[in-house]
Structures are given as structure tokens and as C-alpha cells.
Amino acid sequence: MSLRDLTPRQMAEVSLDLYAAGVVTYEDYELLAFQPELHPDYNDTVGALTGEPAGPDRPRDYVTQWEDRLNFERRYNPQNTRLVRKTEHIVSLLLTLDGPPDGSGRPMAA
């Protein structure tokens, strides 16, 4: 299983597994497991604003999503050093768990 091809449902499950195995802290788990598209009112709230319906079963690249989030935090919230450091930590964790980007298919270390 690659962190670059998980659905929000799968990411919530993987996050819990990582926490239960002691791989991530509870704070890390909270950040990774929170998947807005799993909320039953998503389409009426966030989806209504963005024009995009929830896609809880559509795979996405969580490594890239967190890298994008880190770039955003560094650009628009550099003064919030705690948030930037926490986001850097999550990106580092995801890169470590996902393995080398060489397409070797090495399984996630969880």
C-alpha cells in the first residue's frame, strides 16, 4: 500500500493503525486521520463552497498533499513556527513510511 494512492477512508484507517502500533503520536494521528470528505455534511458545506462533491473513495497522493500544505504554511504562515515544524514532521514521516520514490514497490513500513 502506498501513501501516494490512498482514499480518505483508507488514510483514516492507516492513521489509526500507525497510532495503535506506536509509529505516530496521538497529535500526528489526529492530523493524518482527519478527512473532511468523510463527514456526512461535506457536500452541503465545503463541497457547496468549492463546487466539488466529496470523494471519500477516490484515491489521492497524501505525500504530495502534505508537501503542498507545507509549502502553503511556509509561504503564508511562516510566523507560526510550531505549525510549520509540525507540518515538516508529517511530511518527513510520510516520506519515510512511503519509501523511496523509485517505484520499487517497497511496502509501507507499518
C-alpha positions in Angstrom: 0.0 0.0 0.0 1.4 3.4 -1.0 0.6 6.7 0.7 0.5 8.1 -2.8 -2.6 6.2 -3.7 -5.0 6.1 -0.7 -8.6 7.1 -0.4 -9.6 9.3 2.6 -11.3 6.2 4.1 -8.0 4.2 3.8 -6.0 7.1 5.2 -8.2 7.3 8.3 -7.6 3.5 8.8 -3.9 3.7 8.1 -3.5 6.6 10.6 -5.3 4.6 13.3 -3.1 1.5 12.5 0.1 3.7 12.8 -1.1 5.1 16.1 -2.0 1.7 17.5 1.4 0.4 16.5 3.1 3.3 18.2 4.6 4.7 15.0 2.9 8.1 15.3 1.9 10.2 18.3 -1.8 11.0 19.0 -1.3 14.5 17.6 0.2 13.1 14.4 -2.8 10.6 14.3 -5.3 13.5 14.6 -3.7 15.4 11.8 -3.4 12.4 9.5 -6.8 10.8 10.3 -8.9 14.0 9.9 -10.5 13.6 6.5 -13.2 16.2 5.9 -14.7 14.2 3.0 -15.9 11.5 5.4 -18.2 14.0 7.2 -21.9 13.4 6.1 -22.4 17.1 5.6 -19.4 17.7 3.4 -21.4 18.2 0.2 -23.6 20.8 1.9 -20.7 22.7 3.5 -17.2 22.5 1.9 -18.5 20.9 -1.3 -21.0 23.7 -1.7 -18.3 26.3 -1.5 -15.8 24.5 -3.7 -18.2 23.0 -6.2 -16.5 19.6 -5.6 -18.6 16.8 -4.1 -17.0 14.5 -1.5 -14.9 11.7 -2.9 -14.1 9.5 0.1 -13.3 6.6 -2.2 -11.2 8.5 -4.7 -7.5 7.8 -4.3 -5.1 10.6 -3.8 -1.4 11.2 -3.1 -1.2 12.1 0.5 2.6 12.8 0.3 2.0 15.4 -2.3 -1.0 16.9 -0.4 1.1 17.3 2.7 4.1 18.7 0.7 1.7 21.3 -0.8 0.3 22.1 2.7 3.9 22.6 3.9 4.7 25.0 1.1 1.5 26.9 1.9 2.3 27.2 5.6 5.9 28.3 4.8 4.6 30.9 2.4 1.6 32.3 4.3 2.2 31.4 7.9 6.0 31.5 8.5 5.5 33.2 11.8 3.6 30.1 13.1 6.8 28.1 13.6 5.0 25.4 15.6 2.6 24.7 12.7 5.4 24.8 10.1 7.5 22.4 12.2 4.6 20.0 12.8 3.8 20.0 9.0 7.5 19.4 8.2 7.4 16.5 10.7 4.3 15.0 9.0 5.9 15.3 5.5 9.1 13.7 6.8 7.1 10.9 8.4 5.1 10.2 5.2 8.2 10.2 3.0 9.8 7.7 5.4 6.8 5.4 5.5 6.2 5.6 1.8 9.8 4.7 1.0 12.0 5.8 -1.9 10.2 7.4 -4.9 11.9 4.9 -7.2 8.9 2.9 -8.0 10.4 -0.1 -6.3 7.1 -1.0 -4.8 8.6 -1.4 -1.3 5.8 -1.8 1.2 5.0 0.9 3.7 6.8 0.4 7.0 3.8 0.0 9.2 
